[in-house]
Amino acid sequence: MPKKIIAVVGATGAQGGGLVRAIQHDQNGEFTGRALTRDVNSDAAKELARLGAEVVAADVDDVESLKRAFNGAHGAYCVTFFWAHFSPDKEKVEAGSMAAAAKHAGLAHVIWSTLEDSRKWMPLSDDRMPTLMGRYKVPHFDGKGESDHFFTDAGVPVTFSRAAFYWENFIYTAGPTKGSDGALALTLPLGDSKLPGIATEDIGKCAYGVFKKGGEFVGKTVGVAGEQLTGSEMAAALTRALGKQVRYDGMTPDAFRALGFPGADDLGNMFQFQSIFENDFLKSRDPVLSRSLNSELQTFDQWLVQNASRIPLG
């Protein structure tokens, strides 16, 4: 029997790439990957082709290209790219296009990579944290959460997937830094709250687990995490892995927002939202469920064994 095709949006990115690799590494599985990318000649696209994936050109801003790329597929993984443009309104248009293309192609199963619409917990009138862009509390969450209805309204058989904090952030943006005393500090606006985190490769592996379950997760929300750790616990794990003392400094969300880099206000609100509604946030990202979907799910310590050397100590 020919293998069922899973079309993967953002196949050269963190989530999509992990899913394509998970599919292609399972040589005896019932699926094969169709990697959707704007640049089929990129090194990342060529690497996926070497794994046996079909690589096709498609753009989330071009619904006709999505329809062509979804044609003949069994399922699709749909994701948007907020940090490329910082526009929740653009994300909503992209999500609508993906839902329309999925409906047009008659897909049997779609995973939509979404997040909570924080305004369902914290309305714009709540002044515990600022309203951004006039209409959002956590823009990179809210635009995705607001877009969920596109898939349900279209009657697409959809699973809503919610990811956790990427541990890779410690490599690129959020790693320990040296203070004026020369000591390393992990600085996050978490207070004593736990933060669910995950290796990006495991997001794709968990998504593959959902596809393998067939219709079991259609209409349901699946939140994935490798572990749920406090800032102090993450600092202790970094200390063990790096062989250098790392302390945890719990700055306030206001101080984080004031850092002023692009997206600082959004991320400051995100951390504050997660802390205020910690129980709901942790409950929705279950490491036990994640491990049932992905037996290779990594803990933070396991991820650090492979990646500590990549963390810059600035």
C-alpha positions as CSV (number, residue, x, y, z in Angstrom):
1,M,0.0,0.0,0.0
2,P,1.3,3.5,-0.8
3,K,2.1,5.5,2.3
4,K,-0.2,8.3,3.5
5,I,1.1,11.8,2.9
6,I,1.4,14.3,5.7
7,A,1.9,17.8,4.3
8,V,4.0,19.9,6.8
9,V,3.9,23.6,6.7
10,G,7.1,25.3,7.9
11,A,9.0,22.1,7.3
12,T,12.4,23.8,7.5
13,G,11.5,25.4,10.9
14,A,11.7,24.0,14.4
15,Q,8.3,22.3,14.7
16,G,7.8,21.3,11.1
17,G,11.3,20.0,10.7
18,G,11.0,17.8,13.7
19,L,7.8,16.3,12.4
20,V,9.2,15.6,8.9
21,R,12.3,13.9,10.5
22,A,10.1,11.8,12.8
23,I,8.0,10.6,9.9
24,Q,11.0,9.8,7.6
25,H,13.0,8.1,10.4
26,D,10.1,5.7,10.9
27,Q,10.8,3.7,7.8
28,N,8.2,1.0,8.6
29,G,5.5,3.6,9.4
30,E,2.3,4.2,7.3
31,F,3.2,7.8,6.6
32,T,5.6,9.8,4.4
33,G,6.3,13.5,4.7
34,R,5.6,16.3,2.2
35,A,7.8,19.2,3.2
36,L,6.3,22.6,2.4
37,T,8.7,25.5,2.1
38,R,9.1,28.8,0.3
39,D,12.6,27.9,-0.8
40,V,13.0,24.3,-2.1
41,N,16.7,24.9,-2.7
42,S,17.7,25.8,0.9
43,D,20.1,23.6,2.7
44,A,17.4,22.6,5.2
45,A,15.0,21.6,2.4
46,K,17.7,19.6,0.6
47,E,18.4,17.7,3.9
48,L,14.7,16.8,4.2
49,A,14.8,15.5,0.6
50,R,17.8,13.4,1.4
51,L,15.7,11.7,4.1
52,G,13.1,10.8,1.5
53,A,10.6,13.6,2.0
54,E,8.8,15.1,-0.9
55,V,9.8,18.8,-1.0
56,V,7.3,21.2,-2.6
57,A,7.1,25.0,-2.8
58,A,4.2,26.6,-0.9
59,D,3.7,29.9,1.0
60,V,1.2,30.5,3.8
61,D,0.5,33.9,2.2
62,D,-0.7,32.2,-1.0
63,V,-3.8,30.0,-0.4
64,E,-3.7,28.6,-3.9
65,S,-0.2,27.3,-3.3
66,L,-1.4,25.6,-0.1
67,K,-4.3,24.0,-2.0
68,R,-1.9,22.5,-4.5
69,A,0.5,21.4,-1.7
70,F,-2.3,19.8,0.3
71,N,-3.8,18.0,-2.7
72,G,-3.7,14.2,-2.4
73,A,-2.4,14.3,1.2
74,H,-4.0,12.4,4.1
75,G,-3.2,15.1,6.7
76,A,-1.4,18.3,7.3
77,Y,0.5,20.1,10.1
78,C,-0.3,23.8,10.1
79,V,1.8,26.4,11.8
80,T,2.3,30.2,11.6
81,F,5.4,32.4,12.1
82,F,4.6,35.3,14.4
83,W,8.3,36.2,15.1
84,A,8.9,36.8,11.4
85,H,6.5,39.7,11.3
86,F,5.1,40.4,14.8
87,S,1.5,40.6,13.5
88,P,-1.3,38.6,15.0
89,D,-3.6,39.9,12.3
90,K,-1.3,38.4,9.6
91,E,-1.3,35.1,11.6
92,K,-5.1,35.1,11.5
93,V,-5.2,35.5,7.7
94,E,-2.6,32.7,7.3
95,A,-4.6,30.3,9.6
96,G,-7.7,31.0,7.6
97,S,-5.9,30.2,4.4
98,M,-4.6,26.9,5.8
99,A,-8.0,25.9,7.0
100,A,-9.6,26.7,3.7
101,A,-6.9,24.7,1.9
102,A,-7.3,21.8,4.2
103,K,-11.1,21.8,3.6
104,H,-10.6,22.1,-0.2
105,A,-8.2,19.1,-0.1
106,G,-10.6,17.0,2.0
107,L,-7.8,16.1,4.5
108,A,-8.6,13.4,7.0
109,H,-6.6,14.9,9.9
110,V,-5.1,18.3,10.5
111,I,-2.9,19.4,13.5
112,W,-3.1,23.2,14.0
113,S,-0.2,24.5,16.2
114,T,-2.0,27.0,18.3
115,L,-1.8,28.7,21.7
116,E,-4.3,30.0,24.3
117,D,-6.2,33.2,23.6
118,S,-5.1,34.8,26.9
119,R,-8.1,37.2,26.7
120,K,-10.4,34.4,27.7
121,W,-8.6,34.4,31.1
122,M,-7.6,38.1,31.2
123,P,-9.9,40.5,29.4
124,L,-8.6,43.7,27.9
125,S,-10.1,45.6,30.9
126,D,-7.8,43.8,33.3
127,D,-5.0,46.2,34.1
128,R,-2.7,43.6,35.8
129,M,-0.7,43.7,32.6
130,P,-0.8,46.2,29.6
131,T,-3.0,45.8,26.6
132,L,-0.8,45.6,23.4
133,M,-1.6,46.7,19.9
134,G,-4.9,48.0,21.2
135,R,-6.5,44.5,21.1
136,Y,-4.3,41.9,22.6
137,K,-2.8,40.8,26.0
138,V,-0.3,38.3,24.6
139,P,-0.3,38.9,20.8
140,H,1.6,35.8,19.8
141,F,-0.8,33.7,21.8
142,D,-4.0,35.5,21.1
143,G,-3.8,35.6,17.3
144,K,-3.4,31.8,17.2
145,G,-6.1,31.1,19.8
146,E,-8.5,33.4,18.0
147,S,-7.8,31.5,14.8
148,D,-8.9,28.1,16.1
149,H,-12.4,28.7,14.8
150,F,-11.3,28.8,11.2
151,F,-10.7,25.0,11.3
152,T,-13.8,24.1,13.2
153,D,-16.0,26.5,11.1
154,A,-14.7,24.8,8.0
155,G,-15.5,21.3,9.4
156,V,-11.9,20.2,9.2
157,P,-11.0,17.2,11.4
158,V,-8.5,19.0,13.6
159,T,-6.4,18.5,16.6
160,F,-5.3,21.6,18.4
161,S,-1.6,21.3,19.5
162,R,-0.1,23.7,22.1
163,A,3.6,23.7,22.5
164,A,5.7,24.8,25.6
165,F,8.7,27.0,26.1
166,Y,11.5,25.9,23.7
167,W,14.6,24.9,25.6
168,E,16.5,26.0,22.5
169,N,15.8,29.5,23.6
170,F,18.7,29.1,26.0
171,I,21.0,28.8,23.0
172,Y,19.7,31.8,21.1
173,T,18.1,34.4,23.3
174,A,17.5,33.4,27.0
175,G,20.7,31.8,28.2
176,P,22.6,32.6,31.4
177,T,24.4,35.9,31.4
178,K,27.3,37.3,33.5
179,G,26.4,39.9,36.0
180,S,28.6,42.8,37.2
181,D,30.1,40.3,39.7
182,G,31.0,37.9,36.9
183,A,28.6,35.2,38.1
184,L,26.2,33.5,35.7
185,A,22.5,34.2,36.2
186,L,19.4,32.8,34.5
187,T,17.0,35.8,34.4
188,L,13.4,35.2,33.8
189,P,10.2,36.8,35.0
190,L,8.7,33.6,36.5
191,G,8.8,34.3,40.2
192,D,8.4,30.8,41.8
193,S,6.1,29.5,39.1
194,K,6.9,26.5,37.0
195,L,7.5,26.8,33.3
196,P,6.6,23.9,31.0
197,G,9.4,23.4,28.5
198,I,10.3,21.1,25.7
199,A,13.0,20.3,23.1
200,T,11.8,21.5,19.7
201,E,12.5,18.1,18.1
202,D,10.1,16.5,20.6
203,I,7.3,18.8,19.4
204,G,7.5,17.2,16.0
205,K,7.8,13.7,17.5
206,C,4.7,14.3,19.6
207,A,2.8,15.5,16.6
208,Y,3.8,12.4,14.7
209,G,2.4,10.4,17.7
210,V,-0.9,12.2,17.3
211,F,-1.1,11.4,13.6
212,K,-0.3,7.7,14.3
213,K,-3.3,7.6,16.8
214,G,-5.6,8.4,13.9
215,G,-8.9,9.9,14.8
216,E,-8.4,9.5,18.6
217,F,-7.4,13.1,19.0
218,V,-9.6,14.8,16.4
219,G,-11.5,17.6,18.0
220,K,-9.2,17.6,21.1
221,T,-6.5,19.9,22.4
222,V,-3.1,18.3,23.0
223,G,-0.5,20.3,25.0
224,V,3.1,19.0,25.0
225,A,6.0,19.4,27.4
226,G,9.1,17.5,28.4
227,E,9.1,18.8,32.0
228,Q,7.6,21.5,34.2
229,L,10.4,23.3,36.1
230,T,10.9,26.4,38.2
231,G,13.5,29.0,37.4
232,S,15.6,27.7,40.3
233,E,15.3,24.1,39.0
234,M,16.4,25.1,35.5
235,A,19.3,27.1,37.0
236,A,20.4,24.0,39.0
237,A,20.2,21.8,35.8
238,L,22.3,24.4,33.9
239,T,24.8,24.4,36.8
240,R,25.2,20.6,36.5
241,A,25.5,20.6,32.8
242,L,27.8,23.6,32.4
243,G,30.0,22.8,35.3
244,K,29.7,26.5,36.4
245,Q,27.4,27.9,39.0
246,V,24.2,29.5,37.6
247,R,21.9,31.3,39.9
248,Y,18.2,32.2,39.2
249,D,17.3,35.8,39.2
250,G,13.5,36.3,39.1
251,M,13.0,39.7,37.6
252,T,9.5,41.3,37.5
253,P,7.4,41.3,34.3
254,D,7.5,45.1,34.3
255,A,11.3,45.0,34.3
256,F,11.3,42.4,31.5
257,R,8.9,44.5,29.4
258,A,11.2,47.5,29.9
259,L,14.2,45.7,28.3
260,G,12.9,47.1,25.1
261,F,14.0,44.6,22.5
262,P,11.4,43.7,19.8
263,G,8.7,41.6,21.4
264,A,9.8,42.3,25.0
265,D,6.4,43.6,26.0
266,D,4.7,40.5,24.4
267,L,7.0,38.1,26.1
268,G,6.8,39.9,29.5
269,N,3.0,39.6,29.3
270,M,3.4,35.9,28.3
271,F,5.4,35.1,31.4
272,Q,3.1,37.0,33.6
273,F,0.0,35.3,32.1
274,Q,1.6,31.9,32.6
275,S,2.5,32.8,36.2
276,I,-1.0,34.2,37.1
277,F,-2.8,31.2,35.6
278,E,-0.1,28.7,36.4
279,N,-2.4,25.8,37.3
280,D,-4.3,26.0,34.0
281,F,-1.2,26.4,32.0
282,L,0.6,23.5,33.5
283,K,-2.5,21.2,33.4
284,S,-2.8,21.9,29.6
285,R,0.9,20.8,28.9
286,D,1.2,17.3,30.3
287,P,4.6,15.5,30.2
288,V,2.9,12.1,30.8
289,L,0.6,12.5,27.8
290,S,3.5,13.8,25.8
291,R,5.6,10.7,26.6
292,S,2.6,8.5,25.6
293,L,2.9,10.1,22.2
294,N,6.7,10.2,22.0
295,S,8.6,7.5,23.9
296,E,11.9,9.4,23.3
297,L,10.6,12.5,25.1
298,Q,13.6,14.3,26.7
299,T,13.9,15.8,30.1
300,F,15.7,19.1,30.5
301,D,18.8,17.2,31.9
302,Q,18.8,14.9,28.9
303,W,18.5,17.8,26.5
304,L,21.4,19.5,28.2
305,V,23.6,16.5,27.7
306,Q,23.4,17.1,24.0
307,N,23.1,20.9,23.9
308,A,24.9,22.4,26.8
309,S,28.0,23.1,24.7
310,R,25.8,25.2,22.4
311,I,24.7,27.6,25.1
312,P,26.8,30.8,25.0
313,L,27.9,32.1,28.4
314,G,27.7,35.8,27.7
